[in-house]
């Protein structure tokens, strides 16, 4: 895998990539990450050396089509049934924790 044509990656370059990815890695983790990145770059180099003349681009690696089931109307749940399953309610609504803005601020 690591022959003379393999991409080389220094520990400083690996540290830079980790910083760009906002990863805090120990020296041991950096070395393992460097090894993994070199393997990925080796694989990309192998792919780059393939002769793809005349090969049509594909959206998926295989012949696939979406399975579309018939749209059959069914009876839906009533509001009371939905509220009975909710972990918390506030009047006729499902209560959810606030996730945006500070207390009292409008989001």
C-alpha positions, -999 to 999 in steps of 0.1 A, spaced: 0 0 0 28 25 8 51 23 -21 72 51 -36 42 64 -56 20 66 -25 10 100 -12 31 111 18 15 129 47 34 144 75 23 146 111 21 184 107 -2 181 77 -24 156 96 -25 180 125 -36 208 101 -64 186 86 -75 177 122 -76 215 130 -97 222 99 -121 195 109 -121 209 145 -108 177 159 -88 176 191 -65 145 188 -38 131 210 -4 123 194 -13 86 192 -47 95 176 -29 118 151 -6 90 140 -35 66 136 -54 94 116 -23 100 95 -22 63 86 -59 63 77 -56 94 56 -26 80 37 -47 48 30 -76 70 17 -52 91 -5 -37 58 -18 -72 46 -28 -81 80 -44 -48 78 -64 -57 43 -76 -91 55 -87 -75 85 -104 -52 62 -125 -81 41 -139 -89 45 -176 -125 57 -177 -127 67 -213 -162 60 -226 -176 52 -192 -208 71 -186 -212 89 -152 -238 73 -129 -259 87 -101 -258 53 -83 -235 23 -86 -263 0 -97 -294 0 -118 -320 12 -92 -354 28 -94 -375 42 -66 -402 18 -54 -434 38 -53 -463 23 -35 -498 32 -45 -511 62 -26 -540 47 -8 -559 69 16 -564 55 51 -581 67 82 -559 90 102 -557 95 140 -579 119 157 -565 148 176 -574 132 209 -556 100 199 -524 119 190 -525 139 222 -530 107 243 -497 95 229 -478 127 235 -454 128 265 -466 163 274 -494 186 262 -505 222 267 -542 225 260 -548 211 225 -511 211 216 -481 188 220 -456 205 244 -420 206 233 -390 221 249 -378 255 236 -346 251 216 -341 285 200 -335 319 217 -332 329 253 -360 328 278 -386 354 268 -369 362 234 -389 355 203 -370 332 179 
